[in-house]
Amino acid sequence: MATTTDARDADIARAAAAIADPSRARVLQALLEGRALPASVLATEAGVSASTVSGHLAKLLEAGVVRVEPHGRHRYYRLTGPAVGEALEALARIAPPLPVTSLRQSTHAHALRRARTCYDHVAGALGVALMAALLERGVLEGGDGRFHPGAAESDRLSAPGNDTTYRLTDQGRAELAAFGVDADGLPARRPLIRYCVDWTEQRHHLAGALGAALTDRLFALDWIRRGSRRRVIHLTDAGRTGLERTFGVVVDV
């Protein structure tokens, strides 16, 4: 699932079967932040025992959707790559919402829509507002940041986009360097600029190596912080002011 395969030749049923169990789905959702987590944390996220989550992780490893990272005597798990996160985001769009049985669940759902991580980059209302501001400011060019269903050839909601080719301008390269993001120094193994069609906002948010690097910088500046619930991020007061002054981002999150 982490490699590029023609859909006609892919064993989709095998990958789908690995995700189909509710507990395994919760494990994968917990890993969507892009972090590596131990089995004990994943058991809590999935609401199962340590022995049960061990069996689920074995199935996910066999399917190739997660990988193990040894840290001393401990084993941490993470998604095998961005493609897995993108596939899960796509499934989230076509899947019915889980029934909200408490105020806490409802609050979490709203928080995800405001600002969340999509694997390793910012998504939700904050993510699309940032993308729109980068385009308006001339940091990026090549599209308008919007999803146009009637004209879409391959773009789908909650999936990596292909219909629009965004480019980093010379002005944008200089502005990002001044902000602490060296676009020229990012790993070449990953496309510099990608975008996803955000499943809650139905607009584009920035992905790829640049999206990840910009997100890392926002965390480093304490402009955004991870929430107590999985994937939720919060915009700090400093971040709200800084994003508006630096990139012209105005968003109510």
N, C-alpha and C positions, 0 to 999 in steps of 0.2 A: 504493500500500500504506500510505502514511502518512495517507490521508484515510479518512473514515468512509463506507463503501459497503455497501449491502444485499448480503449474500452471494450472493443469487440473480442480482444484476446485475454482480458483480465478475468480472474476468478472472483467476480464480484460477490457471489454467494458466500464464499469462504470469509471474506472480509466482513460482510454484512452479518454473518452468523456470530462472529466474534463480538460485534457491537450490540447484538440483539437482546442480550440479557440486561435487565434494568440495573443491576448492581455494577456490571462492567461498563455500562453507559455512564454511570455516575463517576466511576474511576476515571474514565476518559475526560469527562467534563472537568474534573478536578485538575487534570493535567493540561487543560487548554491554556492556562496562564503561561505555559512554556517553561515552567520550573520542574526540577526533578524532586520527587517526593518519596519518602519511605513507605513501606507497606502499611505501617501502623497508622499513618495519616490517611492513606487511601482507604483503609478499612473504616475509619471514622467517617470519611466523606461518603462512602458507599453505604454506611449503616449496617455493616456486616462484621463478623468476627475476623480475627487475624488469620485463622486457618482457612476460612472461606475466601477471603480476599487473595490468599496465596494461590488458590486454585484458579481464580479469575485471572490473575496476573499471568499465570502459566499459559492460559488460552490466548491472552492478548499478545504475549511474547511469540507464541507459535504462529499467530496470524501476521506478525510483523508490524503491528501498530504501536507497540511500545518497545523500548530497549532498556537495558540495565546499565547503571553506572556504579561500579563499586567505589565506595568511599571508606577505606579501612576495612573494618569488619561489617560495615553496613552496606546495604544495597538500595540504591535509589532508582526510581523509574521515571521515565519521561517519554513523551511522544517521539516517534522516530524521526519526525521532521515536520516542516510547515504543511506539507501536503495532507498529513493526517488531520491537522487542525482545520484546514480548509474544508476537508470532506465532512468533518463533524459540524462545522458552521453551516454547510449546505444542508445537511440532514436536519439541523435545527429549524431551518426555514420551512421545510415541508412537514415536519412533525407537529402533531397537535400539542398545545401547551399542557404541561402537567397541571392537574387541578390544584388550585391554591386553597389550602385548608387552614391557613392562619395568616394573621397580619404580618408576621415575620416573613413568610414566603412571598407575600404580595410586595413588601418593601424590597426584598431581594430582587424580584423581577423588575421593579421600576429602576433600581440601582443599576442593573445590568444594561438597561436601555440608555441610561444617562452616560455612563462611562464604564468600559470594561476592557479587558485584554482579549485580543483575538490572536491566540498563540503568543507572539512576542511583540505585538504592536497595539496601539490604542484604537478602540472601536467604539460604537455607540454614538450618541449625540456629540460627544467631545471629539471623537475620531473624525467624523464627517465635517465638523466645524473647522478642525485643524486643516484638513485637506482643502476645504473651500478657501480658507484664508491664504494658504500657500499658493493656490492658483490665482487668487485675486491680487496678491502681492507680487506675482511674477517669479516666485521661487521655482514653481513648476509650470509647465505649459503642455499643451497637446489635447486637452479636454476640458469639460466644464464641471466635472465632479458629480454629474448626475447619471442615474440609471434610466435609460430610455427603452422600455420594454418593446415598443413597437419597432424600433430600429435595431434591436439587439440581434447579433448573429450567433454569438456563443455565450455572452454574458448571462448569468443567472443570479438571482438573489442569493445571498449568503454563500458566495463562491468567489474564487479568484477570477479577476476579470482579464479578458483578452482583447476586447473590441477596441479599446482606447490605448494609445501609446503615449504615456506621459514621459516628459523629459525634464531633467534638471537644467535650469538656465545658468549661464555664467554668473548672473546676479545672484541667483539662488545658491550656487556653490559658495560664493563669497560670504553671503549672509549666514549660511549654515556653519561655515568655518568659524566665523566670528562668534557664533552661538556655542561653539564647542563640538560640532559634528563635522568631522573631516570625511567628506564623501569619497575623496580619492584614496583614503586609507582603509576603506571597508573591504571585507573579504570578497574576492572576485568569484568565489564558487557559487554565489547566490546573486540573482538579478538585483541590480541597484534599486530599481523602482518597480514595484508591483502595486496592484490595488485590489481590494475586495469590494464586492457589492454588499454593503452592510445590510444585514437581515432585519434590523429593527428600524433603520432610517431610510432604507431603499435608496441610498446614495453611496458614493465611493469613499472609502477610507484608505489611507496610505499603508502599504505593506512593503515587503521586500527588505533588503538590507538597510535601506535608508529609513524605512518606517521603524524597524527595530532599533536602529542607532538613535533616532530622534526620541523614541520612547525611553530608552536607557538614559538619555540625557535629562529628560523630564523627571525621571525618578531620582537621578543624581542631584538635581537642583532642589529636590523636595517640592516640585511643582505639582506632582501627582504622588499619591500614596496608595498602597494596596489596602483594600478593605478587609474586614474580618471574614467576609464570605467569599467563596471562590470566585475568581475572575473580576470581582468588583474593584474599581479604582475610584479614588476621590480626588477631585481638584482642590488643591489648597488655596488659601487666600493669596499667597505669594504667587502661585501658579496662575490664578485668574488674572491678577495684575500683570504678571510677566508675559503671559501669552498674548494679552491684548496689546501691550506695549511693543513686544518684539515682532509679532506676526499679524496683529490685528484680529486675533481670535476673540469673538464675542459669543459666549454660549451660556445658557442658563442651566447649569448642572450642579 
